[in-house]
Amino acid sequence: MRSLMVILAALGVMGLGFWAYQENYKTQASMREVRSLNRSIGAAHETLVFLRAEWAYLNRPDRLADLAALNFERLELLPLRPESFGRVDQIIYPIPEILPITNPIDVTSVEITDEDPL
């Protein structure tokens, strides 16, 4: 009986050792993946900073004004002025279409009572 307990204990220790070995390798693989993702996030952040700087550079007002002046014949862009905008009361809203009446109900034959319907 004692030898059976020793054998079971030894098998249990070996099983736990094997489990710990597998978990160690899974953890290392996860850590490698996290490092890779962190590098990817850092690279994407660096690219985003670069693209924001480039966007700010390309959208400088003096540069856009020069481009509008160079391409005036083709684009006919004019500077925005307050008189270029209209007022709200000048907007013509579409008139809603009047739908035809289908299945009319004759309300002249309905009796009106003083009872509370609820």
N, C-alpha and C positions, 0 to 999 in steps of 0.2 A: 504494500500500500504506500509505503514511504517512497519507494523508487518511482511509482506512478506519479506521485505529487512532484517529485523532482523533475521528471520528464515533462509533465505538464507545465511546470514553472519555466523550464528551459525553453519549451516551445513558445510559451507566452512572451518571454523576453526576446526571442528571435523574431516573433511576429511583430512586436512593438518596435524592434530595431529596424525591421524592413519597412514598416509604416513610416517611421521617423525619417528614414533614408529617402523614401518617395516624396514625403512632404518637403524635405530640404531641397530636392531638385525642382519641385513645383514652385517653391518660394523663390529660388534663384531665377527660374524662367520668368516669373512674374516681375521680379526686380529688374531684369534686363528689359522687359517690355515697358515698364514704367520709365526707365532711363531713356529708351528710344522715343517714347511719346513725349517726354519732357524736352528732348532735343528737337523734335518736330514742332512742338508748341513754341519753343524759343525761335526757331527759324521762321515760323509763320508770323510771330510777333515782330521780328526784325523786318520781314517783308512788308508787313502792314505799316510799320513806321516809315519805311522808305516810300511806299505808295502814297501815304498821307502827305509826306513832304513834297513829292512830285505833283500831287493834285493841287496843293497850295501854290506851288511854283507856276503851274500851268494856268491857274485861275486868277493870276494877278490882274487887277483892273487895268493897269497901263498896257499890259500885253494883250488883253482882250480888246481894248479900245484900238490898239494898232492893227490887230487882225480884222476888226470890223471895218476900219478905214481902208485897209488893203483890198478887202473883198466887197466893197460897197456896191460895185456895179452888178455883181452876181447875187449878193444876198439882200441888198437894200435895207440893211439894218440901221435904225436911227436910235439916238440916245433916248432913254426914257425921261419923259417930262410929266409934270402933273396934268397938263392938258391932254396927254395921250390917253388918259383913263376916262372911262365914262362913269356916270352916276347910276346908282341902283335903280332909280325910277325910269331909266332909259332902256332897261332890259325888257325885251318882249318875251314873255313866257308863252308857251304853246297853250292854246285853249283846249281844255279836255274834251274829248269826243263824247257826245251824248249818245248813250247806248239805247237801242230800241227796247221798248217794253214788251216782254214776252210773258205769257201766262198771267194776264191781269186778274186782280181779285176785285170782285164787286163788293164794296163796303157799305152800300146803301141798304142791303138786306140784312146786315148784321145788327142784332139788337144790343143796345147799350144798357147795362144794368149798373146799379149803384153798389153792387157787391164788390168786396175786395177780392181780387183774383188770387191773392196769396193767402 
